[in-house]
Amino acid sequence: MPKRKRLGDIELKQQPEASLLPQKRHYRQRAHANPFSDHALDYPSSPEDIDWAVHYPSLAAHGKTPEFADVGCGFGGLLIALAPLFPDTLMLGLEIRVQVSQYVQDRITALRATSQNSEPVTPSPYQNVSIVRANAMKFMTNYFSKHSLSALFFLFPDPHFKVRKHKARIISPTLLAEYAYVLRPGGIVYTITDVQDLHEWMRSHMESFPLFERVSEHDLRAEGKGEILDAVYSSTEEGKKVERNQGEKWLACFRRIEADRNL
């Protein structure tokens, strides 16, 4: 059987818009990466050094900074689901794996190119979403200033099953202070996993930290965050895989609270 020839530039232009979207099979990568390895990363010395116009060119004049951060965003399912629901909110994914972060960047670029807005004065969809290749365990505060975020997402993180690997879990006592620093009072941390042991680990550490308090799914939906919760449950590749396998998901959400100065 003869080899399939690559499409030339002319043929590519004739393909439907859906074909412009990247295909995951061309971005092969291991499921997880070691956060303690010396990855070749470029990162800003502080949030003030970031030119956000590079990430959100159509919204550069607004002077906004990201409010939603998806830590370990994987293939970008949550970001892509939330972007059109909150067009005025900037969202940033952080992903340490090279190929996966490149896939998300290519996906966003393709969606921006193929999505049209009926109102020319309004930016086309997906202009409010971007990604950086970053190790959030080391460089979170290099990207986000104090109280700049209203939502932090940790969706189906690496469970690091072995006890000696628990220190590499993304929710840990040593990192909660940084998350409290970048999240504004009233902001929400969303966690979800299909591993009950990891759920209990994240829940217990979050509940024991004085700047976070547990908030129920019922209360969040009553506050109008139902669309966010629906995306947390079902928009990611991992979440969809759990559903296909008829697995169980454990959700735990926490509100950033003010420090009690009277203690």
C-alpha positions as a Python dict, from the first residue, in 0.01 Angstrom:
ca = {
    (1, 'M'): (0, 0, 0),
    (2, 'P'): (156, 334, -101),
    (3, 'K'): (238, 589, 163),
    (4, 'R'): (-15, 861, 221),
    (5, 'K'): (118, 1190, 95),
    (6, 'R'): (109, 1497, 310),
    (7, 'L'): (-139, 1762, 209),
    (8, 'G'): (15, 2064, 49),
    (9, 'D'): (-65, 2419, 146),
    (10, 'I'): (-335, 2448, -120),
    (11, 'E'): (-503, 2128, -6),
    (12, 'L'): (-491, 2235, 357),
    (13, 'K'): (-677, 2554, 274),
    (14, 'Q'): (-953, 2347, 118),
    (15, 'Q'): (-1005, 2136, 430),
    (16, 'P'): (-1298, 2210, 665),
    (17, 'E'): (-1223, 2424, 968),
    (18, 'A'): (-1234, 2122, 1201),
    (19, 'S'): (-928, 1976, 1027),
    (20, 'L'): (-722, 2277, 1134),
    (21, 'L'): (-748, 2167, 1496),
    (22, 'P'): (-443, 1975, 1620),
    (23, 'Q'): (-469, 1599, 1668),
    (24, 'K'): (-351, 1456, 1999),
    (25, 'R'): (-191, 1157, 1831),
    (26, 'H'): (76, 1391, 1695),
    (27, 'Y'): (167, 1512, 2046),
    (28, 'R'): (270, 1196, 2227),
    (29, 'Q'): (384, 1244, 2585),
    (30, 'R'): (412, 1052, 2909),
    (31, 'A'): (111, 1080, 3138),
    (32, 'H'): (304, 1262, 3411),
    (33, 'A'): (628, 1453, 3462),
    (34, 'N'): (857, 1474, 3764),
    (35, 'P'): (809, 1824, 3913),
    (36, 'F'): (1145, 1800, 4090),
    (37, 'S'): (1345, 1747, 3770),
    (38, 'D'): (1541, 2034, 3621),
    (39, 'H'): (1317, 2109, 3325),
    (40, 'A'): (1439, 2360, 3068),
    (41, 'L'): (1189, 2633, 3145),
    (42, 'D'): (1177, 3002, 3069),
    (43, 'Y'): (988, 3191, 3335),
    (44, 'P'): (948, 3557, 3434),
    (45, 'S'): (1123, 3694, 3739),
    (46, 'S'): (792, 3845, 3853),
    (47, 'P'): (434, 3890, 3726),
    (48, 'E'): (511, 4253, 3643),
    (49, 'D'): (764, 4136, 3383),
    (50, 'I'): (505, 3946, 3180),
    (51, 'D'): (374, 4099, 2859),
    (52, 'W'): (20, 3963, 2866),
    (53, 'A'): (-42, 4107, 2520),
    (54, 'V'): (156, 3815, 2386),
    (55, 'H'): (-99, 3577, 2535),
    (56, 'Y'): (-414, 3783, 2482),
    (57, 'P'): (-343, 4013, 2186),
    (58, 'S'): (-705, 4109, 2123),
    (59, 'L'): (-753, 4210, 2485),
    (60, 'A'): (-420, 4381, 2544),
    (61, 'A'): (-572, 4728, 2563),
    (62, 'H'): (-790, 4628, 2857),
    (63, 'G'): (-494, 4598, 3094),
    (64, 'K'): (-632, 4280, 3248),
    (65, 'T'): (-441, 3991, 3402),
    (66, 'P'): (-552, 3626, 3438),
    (67, 'E'): (-819, 3550, 3698),
    (68, 'F'): (-862, 3176, 3638),
    (69, 'A'): (-561, 2943, 3660),
    (70, 'D'): (-576, 2577, 3564),
    (71, 'V'): (-277, 2407, 3724),
    (72, 'G'): (-169, 2102, 3527),
    (73, 'C'): (-419, 2186, 3255),
    (74, 'G'): (-345, 1876, 3046),
    (75, 'F'): (-499, 1899, 2699),
    (76, 'G'): (-688, 2216, 2788),
    (77, 'G'): (-1040, 2080, 2813),
    (78, 'L'): (-1141, 2300, 3106),
    (79, 'L'): (-996, 2615, 2951),
    (80, 'I'): (-1170, 2557, 2620),
    (81, 'A'): (-1500, 2485, 2795),
    (82, 'L'): (-1490, 2794, 3017),
    (83, 'A'): (-1349, 3046, 2767),
    (84, 'P'): (-1677, 3119, 2583),
    (85, 'L'): (-1876, 3113, 2907),
    (86, 'F'): (-1665, 3390, 3064),
    (87, 'P'): (-1543, 3597, 2766),
    (88, 'D'): (-1437, 3889, 2986),
    (89, 'T'): (-1225, 3674, 3218),
    (90, 'L'): (-866, 3593, 3128),
    (91, 'M'): (-767, 3231, 3187),
    (92, 'L'): (-423, 3074, 3195),
    (93, 'G'): (-328, 2709, 3191),
    (94, 'L'): (-1, 2586, 3339),
    (95, 'E'): (135, 2258, 3206),
    (96, 'I'): (483, 2117, 3258),
    (97, 'R'): (489, 1862, 2972),
    (98, 'V'): (639, 1991, 2647),
    (99, 'Q'): (421, 1817, 2391),
    (100, 'V'): (99, 1862, 2585),
    (101, 'S'): (153, 2234, 2637),
    (102, 'Q'): (235, 2271, 2267),
    (103, 'Y'): (-86, 2089, 2177),
    (104, 'V'): (-293, 2329, 2389),
    (105, 'Q'): (-120, 2630, 2236),
    (106, 'D'): (-185, 2499, 1886),
    (107, 'R'): (-545, 2422, 1979),
    (108, 'I'): (-605, 2776, 2106),
    (109, 'T'): (-443, 2923, 1794),
    (110, 'A'): (-664, 2710, 1569),
    (111, 'L'): (-980, 2794, 1762),
    (112, 'R'): (-905, 3164, 1743),
    (113, 'A'): (-850, 3137, 1369),
    (114, 'T'): (-1164, 2937, 1296),
    (115, 'S'): (-1410, 3096, 1540),
    (116, 'Q'): (-1589, 3399, 1410),
    (117, 'N'): (-1790, 3653, 1606),
    (118, 'S'): (-2107, 3796, 1454),
    (119, 'E'): (-2027, 4135, 1608),
    (120, 'P'): (-1704, 4276, 1460),
    (121, 'V'): (-1650, 4515, 1750),
    (122, 'T'): (-1633, 4222, 1993),
    (123, 'P'): (-1322, 3998, 2004),
    (124, 'S'): (-1377, 3652, 1856),
    (125, 'P'): (-1403, 3357, 2096),
    (126, 'Y'): (-1103, 3209, 2277),
    (127, 'Q'): (-911, 3536, 2286),
    (128, 'N'): (-928, 3517, 2667),
    (129, 'V'): (-745, 3188, 2711),
    (130, 'S'): (-376, 3100, 2695),
    (131, 'I'): (-115, 2859, 2828),
    (132, 'V'): (240, 2862, 2957),
    (133, 'R'): (476, 2571, 3001),
    (134, 'A'): (557, 2603, 3368),
    (135, 'N'): (622, 2413, 3688),
    (136, 'A'): (354, 2549, 3920),
    (137, 'M'): (516, 2386, 4222),
    (138, 'K'): (818, 2612, 4178),
    (139, 'F'): (707, 2921, 3987),
    (140, 'M'): (343, 2995, 4075),
    (141, 'T'): (420, 3339, 4220),
    (142, 'N'): (634, 3427, 3918),
    (143, 'Y'): (314, 3437, 3712),
    (144, 'F'): (49, 3561, 3953),
    (145, 'S'): (62, 3857, 4189),
    (146, 'K'): (-98, 3875, 4531),
    (147, 'H'): (-478, 3824, 4531),
    (148, 'S'): (-493, 3834, 4149),
    (149, 'L'): (-687, 3510, 4097),
    (150, 'S'): (-1053, 3437, 4160),
    (151, 'A'): (-1034, 3065, 4078),
    (152, 'L'): (-770, 2794, 4100),
    (153, 'F'): (-829, 2452, 3943),
    (154, 'F'): (-657, 2125, 4031),
    (155, 'L'): (-835, 1865, 3819),
    (156, 'F'): (-734, 1500, 3831),
    (157, 'P'): (-376, 1570, 3944),
    (158, 'D'): (-108, 1303, 3956),
    (159, 'P'): (-191, 1092, 4266),
    (160, 'H'): (172, 990, 4334),
    (161, 'F'): (57, 670, 4502),
    (162, 'K'): (384, 578, 4674),
    (163, 'V'): (425, 732, 5019),
    (164, 'R'): (773, 857, 4937),
    (165, 'K'): (622, 1044, 4642),
    (166, 'H'): (352, 1223, 4842),
    (167, 'K'): (574, 1529, 4868),
    (168, 'A'): (526, 1572, 4492),
    (169, 'R'): (148, 1604, 4521),
    (170, 'I'): (27, 1941, 4394),
    (171, 'I'): (-180, 1996, 4709),
    (172, 'S'): (61, 1983, 5000),
    (173, 'P'): (129, 2182, 5318),
    (174, 'T'): (433, 2351, 5165),
    (175, 'L'): (234, 2490, 4871),
    (176, 'L'): (-92, 2602, 5030),
    (177, 'A'): (55, 2933, 5143),
    (178, 'E'): (141, 3018, 4783),
    (179, 'Y'): (-207, 2932, 4665),
    (180, 'A'): (-354, 3151, 4940),
    (181, 'Y'): (-120, 3431, 4834),
    (182, 'V'): (-229, 3440, 4468),
    (183, 'L'): (-599, 3376, 4536),
    (184, 'R'): (-807, 3675, 4644),
    (185, 'P'): (-1037, 3652, 4948),
    (186, 'G'): (-1361, 3495, 4828),
    (187, 'G'): (-1185, 3308, 4550),
    (188, 'I'): (-1242, 2936, 4505),
    (189, 'V'): (-1008, 2639, 4481),
    (190, 'Y'): (-1164, 2355, 4282),
    (191, 'T'): (-1023, 2003, 4324),
    (192, 'I'): (-1147, 1680, 4173),
    (193, 'T'): (-1000, 1330, 4141),
    (194, 'D'): (-1102, 972, 4079),
    (195, 'V'): (-865, 850, 4353),
    (196, 'Q'): (-1035, 850, 4692),
    (197, 'D'): (-709, 845, 4887),
    (198, 'L'): (-589, 1157, 4702),
    (199, 'H'): (-926, 1324, 4760),
    (200, 'E'): (-895, 1264, 5134),
    (201, 'W'): (-537, 1392, 5127),
    (202, 'M'): (-630, 1716, 4949),
    (203, 'R'): (-941, 1769, 5158),
    (204, 'S'): (-764, 1720, 5491),
    (205, 'H'): (-475, 1951, 5407),
    (206, 'M'): (-701, 2222, 5269),
    (207, 'E'): (-934, 2205, 5568),
    (208, 'S'): (-646, 2231, 5814),
    (209, 'F'): (-505, 2543, 5648),
    (210, 'P'): (-638, 2857, 5822),
    (211, 'L'): (-698, 3060, 5504),
    (212, 'F'): (-930, 2810, 5335),
    (213, 'E'): (-1273, 2681, 5429),
    (214, 'R'): (-1474, 2403, 5267),
    (215, 'V'): (-1768, 2514, 5054),
    (216, 'S'): (-2032, 2271, 4930),
    (217, 'E'): (-2125, 2209, 4572),
    (218, 'H'): (-2481, 2308, 4659),
    (219, 'D'): (-2370, 2649, 4786),
    (220, 'L'): (-2150, 2712, 4483),
    (221, 'R'): (-2434, 2631, 4246),
    (222, 'A'): (-2658, 2866, 4444),
    (223, 'E'): (-2394, 3136, 4389),
    (224, 'G'): (-2415, 3089, 4012),
    (225, 'K'): (-2106, 2873, 3966),
    (226, 'G'): (-2292, 2577, 3821),
    (227, 'E'): (-2137, 2611, 3476),
    (228, 'I'): (-1790, 2605, 3629),
    (229, 'L'): (-1872, 2294, 3831),
    (230, 'D'): (-2016, 2117, 3527),
    (231, 'A'): (-1692, 2187, 3338),
    (232, 'V'): (-1484, 2070, 3634),
    (233, 'Y'): (-1668, 1738, 3631),
    (234, 'S'): (-1677, 1663, 3262),
    (235, 'S'): (-1461, 1884, 3036),
    (236, 'T'): (-1117, 1726, 3084),
    (237, 'E'): (-977, 1422, 2908),
    (238, 'E'): (-932, 1249, 3242),
    (239, 'G'): (-1286, 1329, 3352),
    (240, 'K'): (-1428, 1187, 3030),
    (241, 'K'): (-1219, 873, 3068),
    (242, 'V'): (-1352, 820, 3421),
    (243, 'E'): (-1706, 853, 3287),
    (244, 'R'): (-1638, 601, 3010),
    (245, 'N'): (-1506, 356, 3268),
    (246, 'Q'): (-1803, 431, 3495),
    (247, 'G'): (-1566, 540, 3770),
    (248, 'E'): (-1633, 769, 4062),
    (249, 'K'): (-1525, 1130, 4101),
    (250, 'W'): (-1461, 1313, 4426),
    (251, 'L'): (-1506, 1690, 4427),
    (252, 'A'): (-1386, 1924, 4701),
    (253, 'C'): (-1397, 2303, 4683),
    (254, 'F'): (-1261, 2564, 4918),
    (255, 'R'): (-1307, 2936, 4962),
    (256, 'R'): (-1019, 3169, 5037),
    (257, 'I'): (-1101, 3355, 5357),
    (258, 'E'): (-948, 3652, 5532),
    (259, 'A'): (-699, 3592, 5807),
    (260, 'D'): (-839, 3631, 6157),
    (261, 'R'): (-629, 3912, 6303),
    (262, 'N'): (-774, 3854, 6650),
    (263, 'L'): (-603, 3520, 6696),
}
